[in-house]
Amino acid sequence: NGVFVPFMSKWYCATGSRPSPLPFPSKIATMQWMTLNEGEKGFYVASEDPLAGAKDLQVEYDSNTRRIKLGFFFPLHLTQGHTYDIPRVVMKEYAGSWHKAAKMYRTWWNTCRKVVSIPKSVRETFTGFFMVILKQQNRDIVWPYTDFESLGDAALAHGFRHVEFHGWGVGGHDNFYPEYDPDPAMGGRDTLMKGIKRLQDKGLHVSVYSNGQLQQQGGTKWYEEKGYKCAIVKRDGKTMSEYWVKFKDYPGVTFDVACPSSPEWRAQMLKICRDAKALGFQGFFYDQIGKQWPSACFDARHGHRPGTFVYTRDRETMLLDV
């Protein structure tokens, strides 16, 4: 017996010994509220934290007492002399479906943030992304810049008006991040710009990929000069990392996870966006940055106190800067 909680694409059984792991803000918990419903009755629990700081939404079921517990866990790393104000938590019983709880949260959240409007050109024409990997991680070239004519025809034939390029730089997909330079082997800078223009002349909106949090460990000028000091540093002094491999004939790549508070990282994210605009791209995609859950970073060079939970407000301000 237990309470089943939606956990990404699966269901998680929350019991007394295994409370639900729902870190906020992340792809696992995108909002800081919960509701428990039975018929037309509901119980609303929300953290009214306007800064959207780090917290875990917790759901627990005690099979002995048959009680369900809803609550929040606020992770902290405090040093002497510092304090933390626990955000206001609201609990409310209500009549109606879960939609009523959603409206209560939305009404409060609208007092904290201005909802971003979707451009008319996107709202009226978007049918999804025709996502194309031009060059794979193992360096196989799938679509050279000279083949954009047929690429555009394929997108239109399948009803797409938006094309998004992945693996468009020298390193291909999941290599050399955060360096994205036009690849001479695929045709070079001028051929890329002409190809983008041909796609736009067909009525296509052309966007480009970058990764908003990963940087390859070594092997790039960026990492040797600046990247080594941009990573999240854990309590043990090691960097937070991810390993990505996509082909059996390629060894894969280890990446550091960047701290979004790092001034150097924020500057690089802005730079690659400006570079993409100069090439003619109309849209820009930061991969992974929305999914990451808060993590404690102990590198004071990033402008925060050691132990600060990053990927909260700092992620938002970085995007606002861009």
WOCOR-V425643 format. One record per residue. N is the residue number from 1. SS is DSSP state (hx for helix, st for strand, lp for the rest). PSI is psi in degrees with one decimal (* if undefined). D_FIRST is the distance of its C-alpha to the first C-alpha in Angstrom with 1 decimal. Layout:
BEGIN
{{N SS PSI D_FIRST} {N SS PSI D_FIRST}}
END
This chain:
BEGIN
{{1 lp 152.2 0.0} {2 lp -179.7 3.8} {3 st 129.0 7.2} {4 st 124.1 9.3} {5 st 133.9 12.8} {6 st 127.1 15.9} {7 st 94.9 17.4} {8 lp -117.4 20.9} {9 lp 9.1 20.8} {10 st -178.8 17.1} {11 st 137.7 13.6} {12 st 130.8 12.0} {13 st 110.8 8.3} {14 st 112.7 9.0} {15 st 179.4 7.6} {16 lp -35.3 10.3} {17 lp -10.5 12.1} {18 st 72.2 12.1} {19 lp 155.5 13.1} {20 lp 132.2 14.2} {21 lp 94.8 17.7} {22 st 80.4 19.7} {23 st 138.3 23.4} {24 st 142.8 25.9} {25 lp 136.2 28.4} {26 lp -179.2 27.5} {27 lp -18.6 26.4} {28 lp -44.2 22.8} {29 lp 107.3 23.4} {30 lp -12.5 26.6} {31 lp 158.1 26.5} {32 lp 55.8 25.8} {33 st 159.2 23.9} {34 st 160.3 20.5} {35 st 140.2 19.6} {36 st 122.5 16.8} {37 st 146.6 17.6} {38 st 111.8 17.3} {39 lp -125.5 20.3} {40 lp 23.5 23.4} {41 st 146.0 22.0} {42 st 156.5 21.2} {43 st 119.2 21.0} {44 st 131.5 22.9} {45 st 125.7 22.9} {46 st 147.6 25.6} {47 st 114.2 27.7} {48 st 73.5 31.3} {49 lp 99.8 32.6} {50 lp -20.6 35.7} {51 lp -5.7 36.1} {52 lp 50.6 32.6} {53 lp 175.0 32.3} {54 lp 135.4 29.6} {55 st 157.6 26.2} {56 st 130.2 22.5} {57 st 125.7 20.3} {58 st 128.6 17.2} {59 st 129.6 13.8} {60 st 140.5 11.4} {61 st 126.1 8.4} {62 st 108.3 9.0} {63 lp -21.6 6.5} {64 lp -46.4 10.0} {65 lp -8.8 11.8} {66 lp 40.7 9.3} {67 st 145.0 11.5} {68 st 130.5 11.6} {69 st 131.6 14.5} {70 st 136.9 16.8} {71 st -176.2 19.8} {72 st 142.1 22.4} {73 st 125.4 23.5} {74 lp 105.2 27.2} {75 lp 138.2 28.5} {76 lp 147.6 32.0} {77 lp 98.3 34.9} {78 lp 139.2 37.6} {79 lp 167.1 41.0} {80 lp 131.9 43.4} {81 lp -9.3 44.8} {82 lp 151.4 42.2} {83 lp 167.3 39.8} {84 lp 127.5 36.8} {85 lp 116.6 36.2} {86 lp 126.9 32.5} {87 lp 153.6 32.3} {88 st 133.3 31.8} {89 st 129.0 28.2} {90 st 133.2 28.0} {91 st 130.6 25.4} {92 st 130.8 26.1} {93 st 142.3 24.7} {94 st 162.7 26.2} {95 st 133.7 26.6} {96 lp -177.0 26.3} {97 lp 177.5 24.3} {98 hx -18.8 23.1} {99 hx -31.9 26.6} {100 hx -39.1 28.0} {101 hx -40.8 26.0} {102 hx -39.3 27.3} {103 hx -34.7 30.8} {104 hx -44.2 30.5} {105 hx -43.1 29.7} {106 hx -39.5 32.4} {107 hx -43.1 35.0} {108 hx -45.7 34.5} {109 hx -31.6 34.5} {110 lp -17.8 37.7} {111 lp -9.3 39.4} {112 lp -32.4 38.7} {113 lp 151.5 39.6} {114 lp 126.6 41.9} {115 lp 128.9 40.3} {116 lp 131.1 42.2} {117 lp 142.2 44.0} {118 lp 128.8 43.8} {119 lp 141.5 47.4} {120 hx -38.9 48.8} {121 hx -31.6 49.8} {122 hx -44.7 46.1} {123 hx -35.3 44.6} {124 lp -13.8 47.0} {125 lp -9.4 47.1} {126 lp 123.1 43.8} {127 lp 13.7 42.1} {128 lp 169.5 40.3} {129 st 132.4 41.6} {130 st 89.6 43.6} {131 st 124.1 42.3} {132 st 126.7 44.8} {133 st 110.8 44.8} {134 lp -38.7 48.6} {135 st 126.4 48.4} {136 lp 170.7 45.6} {137 lp -31.7 44.5} {138 lp 12.0 46.6} {139 lp 7.6 49.6} {140 lp 128.2 49.9} {141 st 121.7 51.5} {142 lp -46.3 50.0} {143 lp 98.0 51.8} {144 lp 159.7 55.0} {145 hx -24.1 56.3} {146 hx -10.7 59.0} {147 hx 15.7 56.6} {148 hx -24.3 55.3} {149 hx -51.0 57.4} {150 hx -30.7 55.4} {151 hx -44.1 52.1} {152 hx -39.3 52.8} {153 hx -39.1 53.7} {154 hx -41.0 50.4} {155 hx -48.1 48.5} {156 hx -37.2 50.5} {157 hx -25.5 50.2} {158 lp 11.4 46.4} {159 lp 16.4 46.6} {160 lp 142.7 46.0} {161 lp -5.6 48.1} {162 st 124.6 46.4} {163 st 137.0 46.8} {164 st 124.3 45.1} {165 st 125.2 46.5} {166 st 157.1 44.5} {167 lp 41.0 46.2} {168 lp -6.8 49.5} {169 st -172.8 51.1} {170 lp -42.8 52.8} {171 lp -14.0 49.7} {172 lp -167.8 47.7} {173 lp 133.5 44.0} {174 lp 48.1 42.1} {175 lp 144.3 45.4} {176 lp 9.4 47.6} {177 lp 139.8 45.5} {178 lp 42.9 46.6} {179 lp 124.6 50.0} {180 lp 96.2 50.6} {181 lp 138.8 54.1} {182 st 140.8 55.5} {183 lp 119.0 56.0} {184 hx -32.5 59.5} {185 hx -21.7 58.2} {186 hx -4.8 56.7} {187 lp -17.3 59.8} {188 hx 172.6 60.1} {189 hx -50.7 59.9} {190 hx -39.9 62.5} {191 hx -37.8 61.1} {192 hx -46.5 57.6} {193 hx -40.7 59.0} {194 hx -37.6 61.1} {195 hx -40.5 58.1} {196 hx -43.0 56.0} {197 hx -37.9 58.9} {198 hx -38.7 59.1} {199 hx -41.6 55.5} {200 hx -34.7 56.0} {201 hx -22.5 59.1} {202 lp -1.4 57.0} {203 lp 15.8 55.0} {204 lp 143.1 52.0} {205 st 126.4 50.3} {206 st 119.6 49.9} {207 st 166.9 47.3} {208 st 150.9 46.8} {209 st 144.8 44.0} {210 st 164.0 43.7} {211 st 127.1 40.9} {212 lp -3.7 40.2} {213 lp -13.0 38.9} {214 st 140.5 39.9} {215 st 131.7 43.2} {216 st 134.6 44.3} {217 lp 108.0 44.9} {218 lp 170.8 48.7} {219 lp -4.1 50.8} {220 lp 152.1 51.7} {221 hx -39.1 54.4} {222 hx -49.5 51.9} {223 hx -40.5 49.7} {224 hx -33.0 52.8} {225 hx -37.9 54.3} {226 lp -36.7 51.4} {227 hx -31.3 48.0} {228 hx -21.9 47.6} {229 hx 14.4 47.3} {230 lp -10.3 44.9} {231 st 155.3 41.7} {232 lp 127.7 38.8} {233 st 124.4 39.5} {234 lp 173.2 36.6} {235 lp -33.7 37.0} {236 lp 3.2 38.3} {237 lp -6.6 41.0} {238 lp 154.7 39.7} {239 st 149.8 39.3} {240 lp 130.8 36.0} {241 st 164.0 36.4} {242 st 149.1 35.1} {243 st 127.6 36.3} {244 st 123.9 36.9} {245 lp 135.4 38.3} {246 lp -10.7 38.6} {247 lp 144.6 41.1} {248 lp -22.3 41.7} {249 lp 15.4 45.3} {250 lp 137.2 44.8} {251 lp -13.2 43.5} {252 lp 174.9 41.4} {253 st 138.5 41.8} {254 st 130.6 40.3} {255 st 143.2 40.2} {256 st 146.0 40.0} {257 st 119.3 37.8} {258 st 149.3 40.3} {259 lp 122.6 40.0} {260 lp -6.4 40.7} {261 lp -13.0 42.6} {262 lp 122.5 45.2} {263 hx -38.9 48.5} {264 hx -39.6 49.5} {265 hx -42.6 46.3} {266 hx -40.6 46.6} {267 hx -38.1 50.3} {268 hx -37.9 49.5} {269 hx -38.0 46.9} {270 hx -40.4 49.6} {271 hx -46.8 52.2} {272 hx -26.5 50.4} {273 hx -42.7 49.8} {274 hx -38.8 53.5} {275 hx -41.1 54.5} {276 hx -39.6 52.5} {277 hx -38.9 54.1} {278 hx -27.5 57.5} {279 hx -14.7 56.8} {280 lp -1.5 56.2} {281 lp 143.9 52.4} {282 lp -17.5 51.2} {283 st 157.1 47.6} {284 st 131.9 45.8} {285 st 121.7 42.2} {286 st 107.5 40.6} {287 st 149.7 37.7} {288 lp -19.9 34.6} {289 lp -26.4 35.7} {290 lp -22.1 33.1} {291 lp -22.2 30.1} {292 lp 136.7 30.7} {293 lp 158.7 28.6} {294 lp 141.4 30.5} {295 st 146.7 31.7} {296 st 128.7 34.0} {297 st 131.3 37.5} {298 lp 18.1 40.0} {299 lp 105.4 43.2} {300 hx -13.0 45.4} {301 hx -14.6 47.8} {302 hx -1.4 45.5} {303 lp 7.6 46.5} {304 lp 166.0 43.4} {305 lp 145.5 42.6} {306 lp 132.4 41.1} {307 lp 1.4 37.3} {308 st 137.5 37.2} {309 st 114.4 34.1} {310 st 177.2 35.7} {311 lp 44.3 34.6} {312 lp -112.0 34.3} {313 hx -31.1 37.4} {314 hx -34.3 39.7} {315 hx -40.8 38.3} {316 hx -45.0 39.1} {317 hx -32.1 42.6} {318 hx -43.6 43.4} {319 hx -35.5 42.8} {320 hx -35.6 44.8} {321 hx -41.5 47.7} {322 lp * 47.8}}
END
